[in-house]
Amino acid sequence: MAGGISMHGVDVARGVPARGMQVELWMLAPESRLLGRGTLSEIGVWEDPVTRTEVIVVGTYEARFYAGAYFEASGSAPGILDVLPFRFVIRDPSQHYHLPLKMTPWGYSLFRGA
């Protein structure tokens, strides 16, 4: 997949995709604005059409994963997480930026994946 941004969430404590988790994607610079919001699919992925368009340019972005609300709704232990922001820079908009989140109610790992 060329260009764009995708987000993926996995609840590793239960061994399932984080389906239904709310997510947002913000551009912070060169201007601040919300690019999209939605929920992770049955397989734990969010790919909004806007994230594969010319809207994705060189700049600073922030992905927000609403982990606290997800864990509360799933009936998991109440944990310590709330909103997990991931700020990153796109220097080459022709590349694809996949953002996988691995989490439990007590911690997480978030990185640029393949």
Secondary structure, 3 states (H helix, E strand, C coil): CCCCEEEEEEECCCCEECCCCEEEEEEEECCCEEEEEEECCCCCEECCHHHHCCCCCCEEEEEEEEHHHHHHHHCCCCCCCCEEEEEEEECCCCCCEEEEEEEECCEEEECCEC
